[in-house]
Amino acid sequence: MLLIGVLLLCACSTPNKVQRQVSKEAVLPQITQGEHQGAYRNLYRTPLGQRQYPAHCEANCYPAHKAVECKTPGQDCRYTAAQQAPELTTGFAVQWLGHASFVINTPDGQQLLLDPVFGQFDWPVRWVQWFAGIIKRPYTPTISSTTLAETDAVLYSHLHYDHFSQQSIEQIGNKPTYYLPLGMADYMPKGGYHIIEQAWYSQSQQGELSIHLVPAHHFNNRRLFNDDNKALWGGWLLKHGENTLFFAGDTGYSEHFKDIQQKYGDIDICLLPIASYHHEEHADWYRYVHTTPEDALVAATELGCKVMIPWGYGNGSWQMGDISSHSPLLRLLHMQRQLNSQVPLLILNEGDSVQL
């Protein structure tokens, strides 16, 4: 037992290997003066209450839908319609684990994890949630140890406890390469992890796959004090040949979606958030950093998405500011009709997989 303890202690104290990718085209929007000097900022900033959005649901935003079967209105639901994926031949396979966590299998045979958080939150928020009993996510799909062992790369979008989990990282281990926005390596556990930090519009090569960090309209912190926006945040764009997959991360609506399309062209597969936007007392702030379903539909059009897979709702969601587990999905389906959106939607239940 003593030997095992010594070996574990040595593993945990092994320094991580950190590389940084900051290309000539990289964008690093940082505050250059004042008390927040060095902190990162969003590209498109508008004072709260003054931001204009292209679309908005005014009334009756959550009507029941025949394809969404629920135990109670909008709560504990399952999407039951037949999946009609567009005829894409990208070679990507997507499994939605719940909330923002995905397993991606790439055309060159690699397995990637996007924002893997196994459980409800990382510690200590998970402990506080359990102790207080105030936030419940009753269902979280799991990954087998065999599947975890096949992971080639792990990509995290930002530091918030429902998107970045040190406990999950320790469970995954140090075999994969970890891709992070700039500054996030400081928050990784020690243990000999191979980490590549990237700036916006910088890229890395993983096998035949190119991995690009792109802007998001959000914020980043991990502690109560002194680390607000000291690490960058973003979305990830995966490119294999001419085929692309985009994971937006947590983001509000802004012009950055148009910028991404202008740089990379129309996107084949878009994984876009549609939840955590509704809050009666702080509605301006929530929507500023989280897309509503209609914001996501507009963004999908601007990105030229050939298929949009929404996330953030679900029986395992923690319903931050949402009315119910599936209210964002009901609003999405409602606003798709209202806006006459031509972007194909592929609706998954937690744990579902699709080949595209």
For each residue, the residues with C-beta under 8 A, 3 or more apart:
1: 4 5
2: 5 6
3: 6 7
4: 1 7 8
5: 1 2 8 9
6: 2 3 9 10
7: 3 4 10 11
8: 4 5 11 12
9: 5 6 12 13
10: 6 7 13 14
11: 7 8 14 191 192
12: 8 9 189 190 191
13: 9 10 190
14: 10 11 190 191 192
15: 190 192
16: 185 188 190 191 192 193 194 195
17: 192 193 194 195
18: 185 195 196 197
19: 195 196 197
20: 182 196 197 198 199
21: 196 197 198 199 202 203 204
22: 26 28 182 198 199 202
23: 26 199 201 202 203
24:
25: 201 202
26: 22 23 199 200 201 202
27: 43 199 200 201 215
28: 22 40 182 199 200 232
29: 40 41 42 43 200
30: 38 39 40 41
31: 34 36 37 38 39 40 41
32: 37
33: 37
34: 31 37
35:
36: 31 39 228 229
37: 31 32 33 34
38: 30 31 230
39: 30 31 36 228 229 230
40: 28 29 30 31 182 183 220 229 230 231 232 233
41: 29 30 31 45 229
42: 29 45 215 217 218 219 254
43: 27 29 215 217 254 255 256 259
44: 217 254 255 256
45: 41 42
46: 50 51
47: 50 51
48: 51 284 285 288
49: 284
50: 46 47
51: 46 47 48 284 287 288
52:
53: 56 253 287 292 294 295 298
54: 253 295 298
55: 294 295 297 298 335 339
56: 53 292 294
57: 61 292 293 294 331 334 335 338
58: 61
59:
60: 63 334
61: 57 58 330 331 334 335
62: 74 323 327 330 331 334
63: 60 330 334
64: 68 70 73 330
65: 68 330 333 334
66:
67: 79 80 81 333 347
68: 64 65 77 78 79 80 326 329 330 333
69: 77 78 80
70: 64 73 74 75 76 77 78 326
71: 75 76 77
72: 75 76
73: 64 70 324
74: 62 70 77 323 324 325 326 327 330
75: 70 71 72 324 325 326
76: 70 71 72 315 325
77: 68 69 70 71 74 315 325 326 329
78: 68 69 70 349
79: 67 68 329 347 348 349
80: 67 68 69
81: 67 347
82:
83: 346 347 348 352 354
84: 344 346
85: 88 307 344 346 354 355 356
86: 306 307 344 346 356
87:
88: 85 268 269 306 307 356
89:
90: 107 240 243 244 245 268 269 356
91: 106 107 240 243
92: 104 105 106 107 238 240 243 245 268 269 355 356
93: 104 105 353 354 355 356
94: 102 103 104 245 269 271 309 348 353 354 356
95: 102 103 104 351 352 353 354
96: 101 102 309 311 348 349 350 351 352 353
97: 101 102 103 116 140 141 143 350 351
98: 101 137 139 140 141 314 316 317 350 351
99: 115 117 137 162 311 312 314 316 317 318
100: 114 115 117 157 162 163 249 250 273 311 312
101: 96 97 98 113 114 115 116 117 118
102: 94 95 96 97 113 114 115 247 271 311
103: 94 95 97 111 112 113 114 143 147 353
104: 92 93 94 95 111 112 113 114 238 245
105: 92 93 109 110 111 112
106: 91 92 109 110 111 112 207 208 209 238 240
107: 90 91 92 208 240 241 243
108: 207 208 209 240
109: 105 106 207
110: 105 106 152 153 206 207 209
111: 103 104 105 106 147 150 151 152
112: 103 104 105 106 151 152 153 154 155 238
113: 101 102 103 104 116 151 153 154 155 172 176
114: 100 101 102 103 104 155 157 236 247 271
115: 99 100 101 102 155 156 157 163 164 247 249
116: 97 101 113 143 154 165 168 172
117: 99 100 101 120 121 122 161 162 163 164 165 168
118: 101 140 142 143 165 167 168 171
119: 122 126 140 165 167 168
120: 117 126 129 135 137 140 162 318
121: 117 125 126 129 161 162 165 318
122: 117 119 125 126 161 162 164 165 166 167 168
123: 126 127 166 167
124: 127 128
125: 121 122 128 129 161 162
126: 119 120 121 122 123 129 130 161 167
127: 123 124 130 131
128: 124 125 131 132
129: 120 121 125 126 132 133 134 135 136
130: 126 127 133
131: 127 128
132: 128 129 135
133: 129 130 136
134: 129
135: 120 129 132 318
136: 129 133 318
137: 98 99 120 140 316 317 318
138: 315 316
139: 98 314 315 316 350
140: 97 98 118 119 120 137 316 350
141: 97 98 316 350 351
142: 118
143: 97 103 116 118 147 148
144: 147 148
145: 148 149
146: 149 150
147: 103 111 143 144 150 151
148: 143 144 145 151 171 172 173
149: 145 146 173 175
150: 111 146 147
151: 111 112 113 147 148 154 172 175 176
152: 110 111 112 176 177 206 207
153: 110 112 113 176 177 178 179 206 211
154: 112 113 116 151 169 172 176 177 178 179
155: 112 113 114 115 178 179 180 211 236 247
156: 115 159 163 164 178 179 180 181 184
157: 100 114 115 163 181 216 233 234 235 236 247 249 250
158: 163 164 181 184 216 218 219 220 231 233 234 249 250
159: 156 163 164 184 187 220 221 222 231 233
160: 163 164 220 221 222 250
161: 117 121 122 125 126 164 165 222
162: 99 100 117 120 121 122 125 318
163: 100 115 117 156 157 158 159 160 249 250
164: 115 117 122 156 158 159 160 161 184 187 222
165: 116 117 118 119 121 122 161 168 169
166: 122 123 169 170 187 188 189
167: 118 119 122 123 126 170 171
168: 116 117 118 119 122 165 171 172
169: 154 165 166 172 178 188 189 193
170: 166 167 173 189 191
171: 118 148 167 168
172: 113 116 148 151 154 168 169 176
173: 148 149 170 176
174: 191 192 193 194
175: 149 151
176: 113 151 152 153 154 172 173 194
177: 152 153 154 194 195 196 206
178: 153 154 155 156 169 188 193 194 195 196
179: 153 154 155 156 195 196 198 204 211 213 236
180: 155 156 184 185 188 195 196 197 198
181: 156 157 158 184 197 198 199 213 220 231 232 233 234
182: 20 22 28 40 197 198 199 231 232
183: 40 186 197 230 231 232
184: 156 158 159 164 180 181 187 188 197 220 231 232
185: 16 18 180 188 195 197
186: 183 231
187: 159 164 166 184 222 231
188: 16 166 169 178 180 184 185 193 195
189: 12 166 169 170 193
190: 12 13 14 15 16 193
191: 11 12 14 16 170 174
192: 11 14 15 16 17 174
193: 16 17 169 174 178 188 189 190
194: 16 17 174 176 177 178
195: 16 17 18 19 177 178 179 180 185 188
196: 18 19 20 21 177 178 179 180 204
197: 18 19 20 21 180 181 182 183 184 185
198: 20 21 22 179 180 181 182 202 203 204 211 212 213 234
199: 20 21 22 23 26 27 28 181 182 202 213 232
200: 26 27 28 29 213 214 215 232 234
201: 23 25 26 27 212 213 214 215 263
202: 21 22 23 25 26 198 199 212 213
203: 21 23 198 210 211 212 213
204: 21 179 196 198 210 211
205: 209 210 211
206: 110 152 153 177 209 210 211
207: 106 108 109 110 152
208: 106 107 108 240 241
209: 106 108 110 205 206 238 239 240
210: 203 204 205 206 238 239 240
211: 153 155 179 198 203 204 205 206 236 237 238 239
212: 198 201 202 203 236 237 238 239 264
213: 179 181 198 199 200 201 202 203 232 234 235 236 237
214: 200 201 234 235 236 237 246 256 260
215: 27 42 43 200 201 234 235 256 259 260
216: 157 158 233 234 235 248 249 250 251 256
217: 42 43 44 251 252 253 254 256 288 289
218: 42 158 233 249 250 251 252 289
219: 42 158 228 229 233 289
220: 40 158 159 160 181 184 228 229 230 231 232 233
221: 159 160 227 228 229 230
222: 159 160 161 164 187 227 231
223: 226 227
224:
225:
226: 223 230
227: 221 222 223 230 231
228: 36 39 219 220 221
229: 36 39 40 41 219 220 221
230: 38 39 40 183 220 221 226 227
231: 40 158 159 181 182 183 184 186 187 220 222 227
232: 28 40 181 182 183 184 199 200 213 220
233: 40 157 158 159 181 216 218 219 220 249 250
234: 157 158 181 198 200 213 214 215 216 249
235: 157 213 214 215 216 246 247 248 249 251 260
236: 114 155 157 179 211 212 213 214 246 247 249
237: 211 212 213 214 244 245 246 247 260 264 267
238: 92 104 106 112 209 210 211 212 244 245 246 247
239: 209 210 211 212 243 244 264
240: 90 91 92 106 107 108 208 209 210 243 244
241: 107 208
242:
243: 90 91 92 107 239 240 268
244: 90 237 238 239 240 264 265 267 268 269
245: 90 92 94 104 237 238 267 268 269 271
246: 214 235 236 237 238 260 267 269 270 271 303 305
247: 102 114 115 155 157 235 236 237 238 271
248: 216 235 251 270 271 272 273 291 299
249: 100 115 157 158 163 216 218 233 234 235 236 273
250: 100 157 158 160 163 216 218 233 273 276 289 290
251: 216 217 218 235 248 254 256 273 289 290 291
252: 217 218 287 288 289 290 291 295
253: 53 54 217 257 287 291 292 295 298 299
254: 42 43 44 217 251 257
255: 43 44 258 259
256: 43 44 214 215 216 217 251 259 260
257: 253 254 260 261 299 302 303
258: 255 261 262 302
259: 43 215 255 256 262 263
260: 214 215 235 237 246 256 257 263 264 267 303
261: 257 258 264 265 266 267 302 303 304
262: 258 259
263: 201 259 260
264: 212 237 239 244 260 261 267
265: 244 261 304
266: 261 303 304 305 306
267: 237 244 245 246 260 261 264 270 303 304 305 306
268: 88 90 92 243 244 245 305 306 307 356
269: 88 90 92 94 244 245 246 305 306 307 309 356
270: 246 248 267 300 303 305 307 308 309
271: 94 102 114 245 246 247 248 309 311
272: 248 291 296 299 300 305 308 309 310 311
273: 100 248 249 250 251 276 290 291 296 310 311 312
274: 291 292 293 296 310 311 312 313 328 329 331 332
275: 290 311 312 313 317 320 322 328
276: 250 273 286 290 312 320 321 322
277: 286 287 290 291 292 295 321 322 328
278: 283 286 292 321 322 323 327
279: 282 283 285 286 321
280: 283
281:
282: 279 285 286 321
283: 278 279 280 286 287
284: 48 49 51 287 288
285: 48 279 282 288 289
286: 276 277 278 279 282 283 289 290 321
287: 51 53 252 253 277 283 284 290 291 292 295
288: 48 51 217 252 284 285
289: 217 218 219 250 251 252 285 286
290: 250 251 252 273 275 276 277 286 287 321
291: 248 251 252 253 272 273 274 277 287 295 296 299
292: 53 56 57 253 274 277 278 287 295 296 331
293: 57 274 296 297 310 328 329 331 332 334 335
294: 53 55 56 57 297 298 331 335 338 339
295: 53 54 55 252 253 277 287 291 292 298 299
296: 272 273 274 291 292 293 299 300 308 310 332
297: 55 293 294 300 301 308 332 335 336 339 341 343
298: 53 54 55 253 294 295 301 302 339
299: 248 253 257 272 291 295 296 302 303
300: 270 272 296 297 303 305 308 341 343
301: 297 298 304 305 341 342 343
302: 257 258 261 298 299
303: 246 257 260 261 266 267 270 299 300
304: 261 265 266 267 301
305: 246 266 267 268 269 270 272 300 301 308 343
306: 86 88 266 267 268 269 344
307: 85 86 88 268 269 270 343 344 345 346 356
308: 270 272 296 297 300 305 343 344 345 346
309: 94 96 269 270 271 272 345 346 347 348 354
310: 272 273 274 293 296 313 328 329 332 345 347
311: 96 99 100 102 271 272 273 274 275 314
312: 99 100 273 274 275 276 317 328
313: 274 275 310 317 322 325 326 327 328 329
314: 98 99 139 311 317 325 326 349 350
315: 76 77 138 139 325 350
316: 98 99 137 138 139 140 141 350
317: 98 99 137 275 312 313 314 322 325
318: 99 120 121 135 136 137 162
319: 322 323 324 325
320: 275 276
321: 276 277 278 279 282 286 290
322: 275 276 277 278 313 317 319 325 327 328
323: 62 74 278 319 327
324: 73 74 75 319 327
325: 74 75 76 77 313 314 315 317 319 322
326: 68 70 74 75 77 313 314 329 330
327: 62 74 278 313 322 323 324 330 331
328: 274 275 277 293 310 312 313 322 331 332
329: 68 77 79 274 293 310 313 326 332 333 347
330: 61 62 63 64 65 68 74 326 327 333 334
331: 57 61 62 274 292 293 294 327 328 334 335
332: 274 293 296 297 310 328 329 335 336 345
333: 65 67 68 329 330 336 337 345
334: 57 60 61 62 63 65 293 330 331 337 338
335: 55 57 61 293 294 297 331 332 338 339 341
336: 297 332 333 339 341 345
337: 333 334 340
338: 57 294 334 335
339: 55 294 297 298 335 336
340: 337
341: 297 300 301 335 336
342: 301
343: 297 300 301 305 307 308
344: 84 85 86 306 307 308
345: 307 308 309 310 332 333 336
346: 83 84 85 86 307 308 309 354
347: 67 79 81 83 309 310 329
348: 79 83 94 96 309 352 354
349: 78 79 96 314 352
350: 96 97 98 139 140 141 314 315 316
351: 95 96 97 98 141
352: 83 95 96 348 349
353: 93 94 95 96 103
354: 83 85 93 94 95 309 346 348
355: 85 92 93
356: 85 86 88 90 92 93 94 268 269 307
